[in-house]
Amino acid sequence: MAGENNNETDSPGNLEQVRAELAAAAREAGRDPGSVTLVAVSKTHSSAAIVPVLAAGQRVFGENRVQEAEEKWPQLKRDYNDVRLHLIGPLQSNKVRQAVALFDVIETVDRPKLARALARIMEETGTRPDCMIQINTGEEAQKAGIKPLEADDFIALCRDQLKLPVRGLMCIPPVDEEPSMHFALLRQIAERNGLAELSMGMSADYPTAVRFGATHVRVGTAIFGSRAVTS
Ligand SMILES: *Cc1c(COP(=O)(O)O)cnc(C)c1O
C-alpha cells in the first residue's frame, strides 16, 4: 500500500529540514535561495501522506507515473489549486493526452516521437504544460534521455520546429558515479542553448546540484522517508 512507511500521516515528514538545507546550500553557493525550486517527489506515497506537506505550504510536487498521479492529484489540486505538478518519469505516447491535462511541467521529453505527440495534443487542446528535455548524461543504455551529442539538434526540433514550451533540461546521473560532472555537463548544454532551467539533484545530492546551478531539485526520500516500492 502506498505510503505505509509514513507512520505519522499528519506530519509533513522532513520538509522543514530539507527546506533549510536547500536554502543553506544556495547561500553557500552565493545564490538566492528563492532561485531554487524544491520539487517534492511524492511517488508511491498516499494522499494522506501528501496532504500534511501541502498544509505546510509546499506547492510543487513530482510524480513518475501518469496513472498513479491521476489517482491522487485531481482531488488534491481541487483542494490546493496553486499546486504545480511535475512529471518526472518516462511518458508513453499513448498517455500524452492525460499527461498534458494533468501536469504543469513535463520534465521527461526524451525522443522525437514523444515531442511530436506533445506538440499535436497541445495544439489540439490549447493546454501547454512547460517542458524540460531529459538528457542521458551518463549515456546509460537502460536509461531514458537524449545523448549529450544529440542534445542540440533535439532541443532545436522541440523548441524551434515543434514550438514546444521548452524551459530547460533534466538529468538523472548514474547511481554509481560522482554526480558533479553530470550536473556540469547538463548546465553546459543548457547554457549553449539559452535554456534557463536545470532540474537536477535528488535526496542524496541536491546540495551539490545547487552548487552546479540547479533551478529545480527533485527530493523524495529526504522529505517523505523511504518508499515501499522502488521506482
Ligand atoms: C524518485 C525520483 C526522484 C527522487 O528520488 P529520492 O532519492 O527519493 O529523492 C527524483 N527524480 C526522479 C526522476 C525520480 O524518479
The ligand as an ORCA input file, in Angstrom:
! r2SCAN-3c Opt
* xyz 0 1
  C      12.178      9.045     -7.416
  C      12.820     10.131     -8.181
  C      13.434     11.215     -7.522
  C      13.522     11.340     -6.017
  O      14.457     10.440     -5.518
  P      14.872     10.468     -3.963
  O      16.178      9.783     -3.949
  O      13.801      9.727     -3.241
  O      14.952     11.883     -3.542
  C      13.978     12.215     -8.307
  N      13.940     12.167     -9.650
  C      13.376     11.145    -10.307
  C      13.360     11.156    -11.800
  C      12.794     10.093     -9.607
  O      12.229      9.080    -10.282
*
